[in-house]
């Protein structure tokens, strides 16, 4: 990994910590949604550490029994660590930041090409920034579907 990747990763982690801090300090009044998308805490198990790893993400498409996440990493050429973690261990925890729901267990999977094609229109309608992220990279940005664990 080069210095630019290291700096970019550090900035993304810092932004995530600031977001989490603002949400906590404001008692949920700040940071529960971004561009009308709900924000969630997504917890995966680290693929090398085996420890819980939590990140705050937006969910451009969601229903009570399904959350959709975009592994865009801001259009970076690399997949985000949270995506690599859930690819290695698809059992995740999702906690909506609106304060109305308890953390729930889900199983995550990468959308098939057909599923992604169907979801992508909804994703971009929710936030056109995702189209910009895809245009920035040659990487096919994964779309993740999380459904309740049985």
N, C-alpha and C positions, 0 to 999 in steps of 0.2 A: 504494500500500500504506500502510495507516495504522500508527500506532505499536504498536497491539496485535498486528497481524500481524508486524511487525518483531521485537517481543519474543518472540512465540511461536516464530517461526522460529529466533531466536537460542538459545532454550532447547532446542529440538529438536536443533540442531546441537551444542550443548554436551553434551547427554545422549549423543549419538552418539559424540563424541570421548571422553567419560569411559568409555563402554562399551568402545570400542576399546582405550583405555589399560589398563583393568582386565584385559581379555582378554590383552593383550600382557605386562603385568607378572606376571600369574599363570601365564604359560606355558600358557594355554588352559584352566586349571582353573575360571576364572570367566567366564561370558558366552558359552559355546558353545551353550547352550540357554536358552530362556526358556519357562516353562510347558510343558515337554516338546516345544517346537518348536525345530528346529535354527535356529541363527543363521548367516547367510551374509554375506559381503562381496559386495555387488552393485556392479559397476563399469559405468557408462554413459559415453557420450561427451556432454559438455555441448552442448546444442543451439545455444548462441550462442558459447561459447568454443572448442569443438572439442577441449577437453582432457578427460582421464579424470576422472570424478567417482565417488567411492566412498562408499557408505553401508552401514551394517550393518542388516539386516532379518531378521525371522523368516519362516519358511516354514511356514505352517499345514498345507499339503498338499505332499507331496513323494514322489518315487520317484527312482530313479537317472537316469531319462531325462526327468524332468519336475519342475520346481519351480513352485510357485504362490505368488504374492505378492499382498498386499492393499494398494492405494494409499490407505490410510485417513487418513494424516496426523493420527491421533488424533481423527478426526471433524471436522476443520477443513473449512470451506467451499471450500477450494482444493485442487487436486491437488498432491501432493508433486513437488518438482523432479525427483527420480529418475524418476518416471513420465513427466513431460513430456519428459525426455531420451530415454527409450527409445521413446516414441511418435514422436519425430523420427528416432531411429536405433535400430532394434530389436536391433542386435548388441550383446550384453552379455557380461560375464564374471561367473561365479558361483564363489565359493570358500567351501566349507563350513568353518565355524570349528572343527569337531571335530578338525582337524589330520590327518585320514586321507586327504584328497583334495587333489589339485592343482587350481588354478583351471581352469575349463572354459569354453569358448565356447558361448554359447546364442543363440538368436533368441527375442525376446520379442514377445508380442502380447496385446492386450486380449481377454479371454474374451468370447465371444458371450453374448447374454442367456440362451440355453439352457444353455451351459456354466457360466455364473455361477450359475444357479439350482441346477444339480447340485452344484457345488463349495461353494456357500454353506453348506449343511448341514454339510459336513465342516469348513469353516473355523470356523464357530461352535462346533462340537463340540471343536475343538482349542483355541479360546480364545473364550469368550463375550464378551470385550471388543469384538470386531469388531461384534457386534450393537449394542452400546452406541454405538460410533462411528457406525454408520449411522443410529441414532436421533437423534444429535446434529446431523445435517446434512441439508439437502435435496438435496445432491449425491449422485448415484448413484456410490457408491465403486467404482472399477474393480478388477477382479480380473485379474491378469496371469499368463499361462501362458508359461513359458520352456522351450524344448525344445532339444536339442543342435543346434548348427550343423552343417551337412553338410560 
